[in-house]
Amino acid sequence: MNRTRRLRNRNSLRRLVRENQLSVNDFIYPLFIEEGDNIDTPISSMPGINRYSIDKLSTIMDRVKEAKIPAVLLFGIPTHKDEVGSKTWNDQGVIQQAIRYIKENYPQVAVITDVCFCEYTSHGHCGVLVNEYVDNDLTLTNIQKQVLSHARAGADMVAPSGMMDGAIAGVRITLDDNGFNNMPIMGYTAKYASAFYGPFREAAESAPAFGNRKTYQMDPANGREAMLEAEYDNLEGVDILMVKPAMAYLDVVKTFKNKFNKPIAAYNVSGEYSMIKAAAANGWIDGDKVMMELLLSIKRAGADIIITYFALEAAQLINKVNYE
Ligand code: PBG
Protein backbone atom coordinates (compact mmCIF):
# COMPACT_ATOMS: atom_id res chain seq x y z
CA MET A 1 0.00 0.00 0.00
CA ASN A 2 1.17 3.51 -0.68
CA ARG A 3 1.81 5.17 2.65
CA THR A 4 3.13 8.71 2.46
CA ARG A 5 3.05 8.82 6.27
CA ARG A 6 6.04 6.43 6.57
CA LEU A 7 8.50 9.25 6.18
CA ARG A 8 6.61 11.54 8.54
CA ASN A 9 6.92 9.45 11.66
CA ARG A 10 10.13 10.86 13.12
CA ASN A 11 11.66 14.29 13.23
CA SER A 12 14.91 12.80 11.89
CA LEU A 13 13.17 11.38 8.81
CA ARG A 14 11.16 14.51 8.27
CA ARG A 15 14.40 16.47 8.27
CA LEU A 16 15.91 14.10 5.69
CA VAL A 17 13.08 14.44 3.21
CA ARG A 18 12.46 18.15 3.75
CA GLU A 19 12.42 19.76 0.32
CA ASN A 20 13.06 23.38 1.21
CA GLN A 21 15.08 25.10 3.92
CA LEU A 22 15.31 28.70 4.87
CA SER A 23 18.79 30.12 5.15
CA VAL A 24 20.10 33.42 6.44
CA ASN A 25 21.72 33.68 3.01
CA ASP A 26 18.25 34.24 1.52
CA PHE A 27 17.49 37.44 3.37
CA ILE A 28 17.62 41.13 2.57
CA TYR A 29 16.73 43.38 5.51
CA PRO A 30 14.99 46.71 4.70
CA LEU A 31 16.13 49.78 6.67
CA PHE A 32 14.45 53.17 7.06
CA ILE A 33 17.03 55.93 7.31
CA GLU A 34 15.92 59.37 8.39
CA GLU A 35 17.82 62.60 7.88
CA GLY A 36 18.74 64.20 11.20
CA ASP A 37 20.41 63.28 14.47
CA ASN A 38 19.65 61.06 17.38
CA ILE A 39 16.65 59.40 15.70
CA ASP A 40 15.65 55.88 16.72
CA THR A 41 11.88 56.06 16.30
CA PRO A 42 9.66 52.98 16.48
CA ILE A 43 7.11 52.62 13.68
CA SER A 44 3.84 52.00 15.48
CA SER A 45 2.28 49.76 12.83
CA MET A 46 5.46 47.68 12.48
CA PRO A 47 6.47 46.56 15.98
CA GLY A 48 10.21 45.91 16.14
CA ILE A 49 11.04 48.17 13.17
CA ASN A 50 12.44 51.67 13.70
CA ARG A 51 13.57 54.64 11.69
CA TYR A 52 17.22 55.50 12.32
CA SER A 53 19.40 58.49 11.73
CA ILE A 54 22.91 57.65 10.62
CA ASP A 55 24.43 58.31 14.05
CA LYS A 56 22.11 55.59 15.43
CA LEU A 57 22.50 53.09 12.61
CA SER A 58 25.07 51.02 14.42
CA THR A 59 22.41 49.77 16.86
CA ILE A 60 20.66 47.92 14.06
CA MET A 61 23.67 47.27 11.80
CA ASP A 62 25.46 45.47 14.62
CA ARG A 63 22.51 43.09 14.79
CA VAL A 64 22.49 42.62 11.02
CA LYS A 65 26.17 41.75 11.12
CA GLU A 66 25.81 39.43 14.09
CA ALA A 67 22.95 37.58 12.33
CA LYS A 68 25.20 37.32 9.22
CA ILE A 69 22.50 38.78 6.98
CA PRO A 70 24.09 39.34 3.56
CA ALA A 71 22.33 42.53 2.48
CA VAL A 72 20.26 45.54 3.49
CA LEU A 73 17.83 47.55 1.35
CA LEU A 74 17.85 51.27 2.12
CA PHE A 75 14.89 53.66 2.13
CA GLY A 76 15.50 57.34 2.85
CA ILE A 77 13.33 59.85 4.68
CA PRO A 78 14.58 63.37 3.89
CA THR A 79 13.86 66.55 5.87
CA HIS A 80 12.86 68.46 2.73
CA LYS A 81 10.67 67.29 -0.10
CA ASP A 82 10.07 69.06 -3.41
CA GLU A 83 8.06 68.60 -6.62
CA VAL A 84 10.54 66.25 -8.28
CA GLY A 85 12.39 64.71 -5.33
CA SER A 86 15.72 66.33 -6.18
CA LYS A 87 17.23 65.30 -2.85
CA THR A 88 17.38 61.75 -4.23
CA TRP A 89 20.34 62.63 -6.44
CA ASN A 90 22.17 64.89 -3.97
CA ASP A 91 25.56 63.35 -3.14
CA GLN A 92 25.14 64.59 0.44
CA GLY A 93 21.64 63.11 0.75
CA VAL A 94 20.65 60.82 3.59
CA ILE A 95 20.94 57.64 1.52
CA GLN A 96 24.30 58.61 0.04
CA GLN A 97 25.64 59.24 3.56
CA ALA A 98 24.16 55.99 4.81
CA ILE A 99 25.77 54.03 1.97
CA ARG A 100 29.18 55.47 2.81
CA TYR A 101 28.69 54.82 6.53
CA ILE A 102 27.65 51.20 6.07
CA LYS A 103 30.30 50.38 3.48
CA GLU A 104 32.98 51.82 5.75
CA ASN A 105 31.84 50.15 8.95
CA TYR A 106 30.14 46.96 7.76
CA PRO A 107 31.98 45.90 4.61
CA GLN A 108 30.56 42.38 4.81
CA VAL A 109 27.01 43.67 4.22
CA ALA A 110 25.88 44.44 0.67
CA VAL A 111 24.09 47.77 0.37
CA ILE A 112 21.15 47.79 -2.02
CA THR A 113 19.26 51.03 -2.58
CA ASP A 114 15.60 51.45 -3.37
CA VAL A 115 15.48 53.87 -6.28
CA CYS A 116 12.26 55.82 -6.06
CA PHE A 117 10.87 59.29 -5.39
CA CYS A 118 7.73 58.88 -3.31
CA GLU A 119 9.50 59.59 0.01
CA TYR A 120 11.09 62.69 -1.54
CA THR A 121 8.28 64.34 -3.48
CA SER A 122 5.86 66.84 -1.95
CA HIS A 123 2.96 64.98 -3.62
CA GLY A 124 4.13 61.46 -2.69
CA HIS A 125 4.06 60.09 -6.23
CA CYS A 126 6.94 58.07 -7.66
CA GLY A 127 8.11 60.51 -10.31
CA VAL A 128 7.66 63.82 -12.10
CA LEU A 129 4.06 65.03 -12.34
CA VAL A 130 2.64 66.65 -15.43
CA ASN A 131 -1.04 67.54 -14.98
CA GLU A 132 -1.26 65.18 -12.00
CA TYR A 133 0.04 62.27 -14.11
CA VAL A 134 3.42 60.66 -13.47
CA ASP A 135 5.37 61.33 -16.66
CA ASN A 136 7.32 58.22 -17.54
CA ASP A 137 10.19 59.64 -19.55
CA LEU A 138 10.84 62.73 -17.44
CA THR A 139 11.01 60.38 -14.46
CA LEU A 140 13.51 58.12 -16.26
CA THR A 141 15.97 61.01 -16.49
CA ASN A 142 15.76 61.56 -12.73
CA ILE A 143 16.06 57.85 -12.00
CA GLN A 144 19.35 57.89 -13.87
CA LYS A 145 20.62 60.82 -11.81
CA GLN A 146 19.61 59.08 -8.60
CA VAL A 147 21.22 55.80 -9.56
CA LEU A 148 24.51 57.46 -10.45
CA SER A 149 24.56 59.27 -7.13
CA HIS A 150 24.00 55.99 -5.28
CA ALA A 151 26.71 54.34 -7.34
CA ARG A 152 29.20 57.14 -6.63
CA ALA A 153 28.47 56.76 -2.90
CA GLY A 154 29.44 53.09 -3.16
CA ALA A 155 26.16 51.14 -3.32
CA ASP A 156 26.55 47.47 -4.25
CA MET A 157 23.25 47.18 -6.11
CA VAL A 158 20.35 49.42 -7.14
CA ALA A 159 16.67 48.53 -7.17
CA PRO A 160 14.46 50.81 -9.28
CA SER A 161 11.03 50.53 -7.68
CA GLY A 162 8.82 53.02 -9.49
CA MET A 163 7.44 50.72 -12.21
CA MET A 164 8.41 53.17 -14.96
CA ASP A 165 8.66 51.67 -18.44
CA GLY A 166 12.21 51.38 -19.69
CA ALA A 167 13.75 51.99 -16.25
CA ILE A 168 15.99 48.94 -16.34
CA ALA A 169 17.39 49.77 -19.78
CA GLY A 170 17.97 53.39 -18.79
CA VAL A 171 19.71 52.46 -15.57
CA ARG A 172 21.85 49.80 -17.26
CA ILE A 173 23.06 52.19 -19.94
CA THR A 174 23.77 54.99 -17.46
CA LEU A 175 25.71 52.69 -15.16
CA ASP A 176 27.72 51.20 -18.03
CA ASP A 177 28.52 54.59 -19.51
CA ASN A 178 29.80 55.89 -16.21
CA GLY A 179 32.15 53.13 -15.19
CA PHE A 180 29.71 51.07 -13.12
CA ASN A 181 29.31 48.17 -15.51
CA ASN A 182 29.75 45.74 -12.62
CA MET A 183 26.84 47.09 -10.59
CA PRO A 184 23.87 44.68 -10.64
CA ILE A 185 20.23 45.79 -10.88
CA MET A 186 17.39 44.23 -8.93
CA GLY A 187 14.17 45.13 -10.70
CA TYR A 188 10.88 45.64 -8.92
CA THR A 189 9.64 43.72 -11.93
CA ALA A 190 6.11 42.87 -10.87
CA LYS A 191 5.12 45.45 -8.30
CA TYR A 192 1.41 45.51 -7.67
CA ALA A 193 -0.76 48.48 -6.63
CA SER A 194 -1.28 46.81 -3.27
CA ALA A 195 -3.03 47.73 -0.03
CA PHE A 196 -0.36 45.67 1.74
CA TYR A 197 2.00 48.70 1.57
CA GLY A 198 -0.05 50.68 4.10
CA PRO A 199 2.32 50.47 7.10
CA PHE A 200 5.34 51.24 4.91
CA ARG A 201 3.77 54.47 3.74
CA GLU A 202 3.32 55.52 7.34
CA ALA A 203 6.92 54.52 8.06
CA ALA A 204 8.40 56.29 5.05
CA GLU A 205 5.93 59.19 4.88
CA SER A 206 5.35 58.31 1.26
CA ALA A 207 1.58 58.04 0.83
CA PRO A 208 0.39 59.83 -2.32
CA ALA A 209 -1.20 63.19 -1.47
CA PHE A 210 -3.95 62.53 -4.03
CA GLY A 211 -5.07 59.59 -6.11
CA ASN A 212 -3.25 56.27 -6.10
CA ARG A 213 -0.45 54.46 -7.93
CA LYS A 214 -2.62 52.47 -10.32
CA THR A 215 -1.28 54.14 -13.48
CA TYR A 216 2.20 52.76 -12.80
CA GLN A 217 1.94 49.82 -10.41
CA MET A 218 0.24 46.63 -11.59
CA ASP A 219 -3.38 45.60 -11.24
CA PRO A 220 -3.63 42.80 -8.63
CA ALA A 221 -5.88 40.90 -11.03
CA ASN A 222 -3.12 40.32 -13.58
CA GLY A 223 -0.74 37.38 -13.76
CA ARG A 224 0.15 37.22 -17.46
CA GLU A 225 1.02 40.91 -17.45
CA ALA A 226 3.64 40.12 -14.81
CA MET A 227 5.27 37.80 -17.33
CA LEU A 228 5.34 40.62 -19.86
CA GLU A 229 7.00 42.91 -17.31
CA ALA A 230 9.53 40.15 -16.67
CA GLU A 231 10.23 39.60 -20.35
CA TYR A 232 10.92 43.32 -20.78
CA ASP A 233 13.09 43.61 -17.67
CA ASN A 234 14.96 40.50 -18.73
CA LEU A 235 15.69 41.90 -22.18
CA GLU A 236 16.67 45.25 -20.68
CA GLY A 237 19.34 43.49 -18.64
CA VAL A 238 17.94 43.12 -15.14
CA ASP A 239 20.01 40.87 -12.86
CA ILE A 240 17.39 39.90 -10.27
CA LEU A 241 13.63 39.80 -10.88
CA MET A 242 11.45 40.78 -7.94
CA VAL A 243 7.81 40.14 -7.15
CA LYS A 244 6.05 42.40 -4.65
CA PRO A 245 4.16 41.78 -2.41
CA ALA A 246 5.00 38.14 -1.71
CA MET A 247 2.24 36.39 0.19
CA ALA A 248 -0.70 37.17 -2.07
CA TYR A 249 1.41 36.77 -5.25
CA LEU A 250 3.16 33.42 -4.81
CA ASP A 251 1.72 32.23 -8.13
CA VAL A 252 3.72 35.01 -9.82
CA VAL A 253 6.87 33.98 -7.95
CA LYS A 254 6.39 30.43 -9.18
CA THR A 255 5.86 31.37 -12.83
CA PHE A 256 8.92 33.64 -12.78
CA LYS A 257 10.96 30.81 -11.34
CA ASN A 258 9.81 28.38 -14.01
CA LYS A 259 10.41 30.74 -16.93
CA PHE A 260 13.57 32.67 -16.07
CA ASN A 261 17.02 31.50 -15.17
CA LYS A 262 17.85 34.60 -13.18
CA PRO A 263 17.53 34.84 -9.38
CA ILE A 264 14.00 35.58 -8.20
CA ALA A 265 13.35 37.83 -5.21
CA ALA A 266 10.08 38.26 -3.33
CA TYR A 267 9.30 41.24 -1.12
CA ASN A 268 7.48 40.19 2.05
CA VAL A 269 6.01 43.67 2.54
CA SER A 270 5.02 45.79 5.50
CA GLY A 271 1.34 44.75 5.59
CA GLU A 272 2.28 41.08 5.67
CA TYR A 273 4.59 41.83 8.60
CA SER A 274 2.07 43.94 10.48
CA MET A 275 -0.76 41.42 10.15
CA ILE A 276 1.33 38.71 11.75
CA LYS A 277 2.61 41.02 14.48
CA ALA A 278 -0.91 42.23 15.29
CA ALA A 279 -2.46 38.76 15.40
CA ALA A 280 0.43 37.47 17.52
CA ALA A 281 0.13 40.42 19.93
CA ASN A 282 -3.52 39.48 20.42
CA GLY A 283 -2.55 35.89 21.17
CA TRP A 284 -4.50 34.70 18.14
CA ILE A 285 -1.57 33.02 16.37
CA ASP A 286 1.93 31.87 17.28
CA GLY A 287 3.88 34.73 15.65
CA ASP A 288 7.20 32.89 15.32
CA LYS A 289 5.65 29.79 13.76
CA VAL A 290 3.49 31.75 11.33
CA MET A 291 6.48 33.89 10.36
CA MET A 292 8.61 30.82 9.57
CA GLU A 293 5.77 29.12 7.71
CA LEU A 294 5.18 32.21 5.58
CA LEU A 295 8.87 32.66 4.78
CA LEU A 296 9.17 28.98 3.91
CA SER A 297 6.14 29.22 1.61
CA ILE A 298 7.83 32.09 -0.25
CA LYS A 299 10.91 29.91 -0.68
CA ARG A 300 8.85 26.90 -1.74
CA ALA A 301 7.13 29.02 -4.38
CA GLY A 302 10.56 29.64 -5.88
CA ALA A 303 12.07 32.76 -4.36
CA ASP A 304 15.85 32.66 -4.13
CA ILE A 305 15.86 35.89 -2.14
CA ILE A 306 13.37 37.16 0.43
CA ILE A 307 13.25 40.82 1.35
CA THR A 308 11.73 40.81 4.82
CA TYR A 309 11.34 42.84 8.00
CA PHE A 310 11.46 39.46 9.77
CA ALA A 311 15.05 38.80 8.71
CA LEU A 312 16.64 39.32 12.13
CA GLU A 313 14.06 37.28 14.02
CA ALA A 314 14.01 34.50 11.44
CA ALA A 315 17.81 34.31 11.39
CA GLN A 316 17.81 33.57 15.10
CA LEU A 317 15.31 30.72 14.71
CA ILE A 318 16.98 29.19 11.65
CA ASN A 319 20.01 28.16 13.63
CA LYS A 320 17.99 26.41 16.32
CA VAL A 321 17.72 23.00 14.63
CA ASN A 322 15.36 20.67 16.44
CA TYR A 323 17.56 17.58 17.12
CA GLU A 324 15.21 15.28 18.96
C1 PBG B 1 8.14 52.72 -3.22
C2 PBG B 1 8.06 51.53 -2.33
C3 PBG B 1 6.98 51.10 -1.58
C4 PBG B 1 7.40 49.96 -0.90
C5 PBG B 1 8.72 49.74 -1.25
N1 PBG B 1 9.12 50.71 -2.16
C6 PBG B 1 5.65 51.68 -1.35
C7 PBG B 1 4.76 52.03 -2.42
O1 PBG B 1 4.90 51.63 -3.58
O2 PBG B 1 3.85 52.81 -2.09
C8 PBG B 1 6.56 49.14 0.02
C9 PBG B 1 7.29 48.20 0.90
C10 PBG B 1 6.48 47.63 2.00
O3 PBG B 1 5.24 47.80 2.08
O4 PBG B 1 7.08 46.97 2.84
N2 PBG B 1 9.28 53.46 -2.99
Residues whose N, C-alpha, C, O or C-beta is under 5 A from the ligand:
A	BS01	PBG	C116 C118 S161 F196 Y197 F200 V269 S270 G271
